[in-house]
C-alpha cells in the first residue's frame, strides 16, 4: 500500500547508525495520502504521495 499510484514512489531501505556506530536496518516511508481524484474521466480513490499532490499531477475531485 505504501506506493504512489502516479510516480511509483515507495519504501527506501537503509542503515541506522547510532552514536556508538552500532548499525541496524531502517526504512524511509513516503508520505502517502488516500485522495479522491479524477482518473480517466471518473472519480476514484487512489493513493498519492504529497509531492504529486503539491506539484499538480493529480486533479482532485470535489
N, C-alpha and C positions, 0 to 999 in steps of 0.2 A: 504494500500500500504506500510506502514512503517513496513514491516516484512521481515526478511531474508528468502529466499527460501531454504537455506541449513540448518541453525540451528534454524530457527523459532524465532530468537531474535526479540522482539517487543518493544512497548512503555511501560515504567515503570512509575507508578504514585507515588507521594509522597506529602509532605507538605513543602512549602517555609516558612521559619521563618525569619522575619525581625529583626533588632536590637532591636526594642521595643517589640519584641515577638508577633507581630500580625501574624497570620497563614493564609495562603491561599494555595489552591491546585496548583500543578505544575506537569509537566511531563518531563521525560527524553526520547528523541527520539534517536534511534540508527542511526549510520552513514551508510545509505543505498545508494548504487550506482546501476544504471542500466547498466549491462555489457553484452557483447556478449560472451557467454560461450558454451562449448561443453557439451550437455546433451543427454545421450543415443546415442552417435554417430552422432548427428545432432547439428547444431549451433542454439541457441535461445537466445533471450534477457530475462534475469532474473534479479530480484532484489536481491542483495547480500550485506551483511554487510562487512565493510572493514576488520574486523578481519578474516573472512573466506577467503577473497582475499589474505590477507597477509600470512596466515598460509598455503596456497596452497590447500585448499579444493576444489577450483574451477579451472578448466583449461580454460583459456581464449582462444577464437577463434581469429585467425588473419585475 
